[in-house]
Amino acid sequence: MNYQVDQNGFYGNYGGAFIPEALSPIITKLQNEYVQIIQEPSFQKEMEELLKDYVGRPTPLYFAKGLSKKYNTKVYLKREDLCHTGAHKINNTIGQILLAKKLGKNKIVAETGAGQHGVATATVCALMGMECIVYMGALDIARQAPNVARMKMLGAEVRAAESGAKTLKEAVDEALMYWVENPDDTFYLIGSAVGPHPYPDMVSRFQSVISKEIRKQLLEKEGKEEPDYIIACVGGGSNAVGAFYHFLEDNNVKLIVAEGGGEGADTDKTAATSYVGKPGVLHGSKTLFMQDEQGEPLEAYSVSAGLDYPGFGPLYAHMKEQNRAEFYAIKDDEAMQAGLNLCKDEGIIPAIESSHALAVLEQRKFKEDDIVVINLSGRGDKDLDNYRSYFNF
Ligand SMILES: *Cc1c(COP(=O)(O)O)cnc(C)c1O
């Protein structure tokens, strides 16, 4: 089975580019040029240098003694939490801003929900001296004050999306509208493996450095490049595809997806797309997402702001159809507890998103000699208030 996009940007039945007519010329140009630009030696060299000296790569592959003993299997943590800005998102924003530069753009527009992608985007815009406009729902601006302050401190202009529910969907609409009106000097920087082709594949390629490093590091530590399992959380799917990418065609490596189960996949407070999603077009690509009878996206819910998204990227819809991964809907309580356990067992405070991946250890048995790699997508500093009110610290 093939897990790369075809000529038209499809993974099997999912993907493609469903976009307004006005965007067609810019998207077509991007589709035609992105692979060639990314593969140029000068691009690769600049990207590698920034990933090394600015982001802090390679991130360690850490053998987690405490977890391994507790679950009687071999657990490794891929430490994306140690990246500059505290999560994997920067791998992608570095790649896309270099691409924007090659395309001759001097302005970046992005949308953000909880603000993490906005911060990663504002960071690389400061680094490259580019103008940065971030659309954010007015409600999210009120809820996520620290990230708004970070973006402003980094020099970004944060614009409030005031229509509809005033959250991520409206921010996406307004960012796209800005791009339609300013196609010549502006690049639209998407934060996950979602959106019209070529974004899901482009983001996957930029995040694939994670699995490239895992192969090399496992060879050094275990004498073989392939683990038995890789576990990652999925909001849109960027950290997970990064961890899976170089193993996708290798069926001996079993892939496990942890989604935001919220209060349960059988309740209406959930973000478990693989359980309740239906096919349709969301954010410019055909995928599975939670929708009402009219096909309008439903509001997703998860304790974790990064997993609180009504769909996932088209690759996951394809993987689900092909049975390439196991999907777990991790409930809020299970994730919060797994996060606290990691603090006690390993002395690492994980992002609540990453805690969903860790929670799989409680739900599924692994053999004693299995090698289980968990992608620790981010650190928990941003979530301290959330952990504190949950556990009453
Ligand atoms: C944004 C975020 C996620 C979810 O996004 P993906 O694109 O699915 O990776 C997961 N973990 C952390 C720490 C994040 O910041």
The ligand as an SDF file (V2000), in Angstrom:
LIG
                    3D

 15 15  0  0  0  0  0  0  0  0999 V2000
   -0.0590   21.5840   18.1130 C   0  0  0  0  0  0  0  0  0  0  0  0
    0.3840   20.4520   18.9370 C   0  0  0  0  0  0  0  0  0  0  0  0
   -0.0620   19.1280   18.6990 C   0  0  0  0  0  0  0  0  0  0  0  0
   -1.1130   18.7820   17.6870 C   0  0  0  0  0  0  0  0  0  0  0  0
   -0.7980   19.0860   16.3700 O   0  0  0  0  0  0  0  0  0  0  0  0
   -0.3510   17.9720   15.3260 P   0  0  0  0  0  0  0  0  0  0  0  0
   -0.2910   18.7090   14.0470 O   0  0  0  0  0  0  0  0  0  0  0  0
   -1.3590   16.8860   15.3420 O   0  0  0  0  0  0  0  0  0  0  0  0
    0.9840   17.4790   15.7550 O   0  0  0  0  0  0  0  0  0  0  0  0
    0.4620   18.1000   19.4610 C   0  0  0  0  0  0  0  0  0  0  0  0
    1.3640   18.3430   20.4430 N   0  0  0  0  0  0  0  0  0  0  0  0
    1.8020   19.5920   20.7180 C   0  0  0  0  0  0  0  0  0  0  0  0
    2.7830   19.7870   21.8090 C   0  0  0  0  0  0  0  0  0  0  0  0
    1.3330   20.6800   19.9760 C   0  0  0  0  0  0  0  0  0  0  0  0
    1.7740   21.9140   20.2680 O   0  0  0  0  0  0  0  0  0  0  0  0
  1  2  1  0
  2  3  1  0
  2 14  2  0
  3  4  1  0
  3 10  2  0
  4  5  1  0
  5  6  1  0
  6  7  2  0
  6  8  1  0
  6  9  1  0
 10 11  1  0
 11 12  2  0
 12 13  1  0
 12 14  1  0
 14 15  1  0
M  END
$$$$
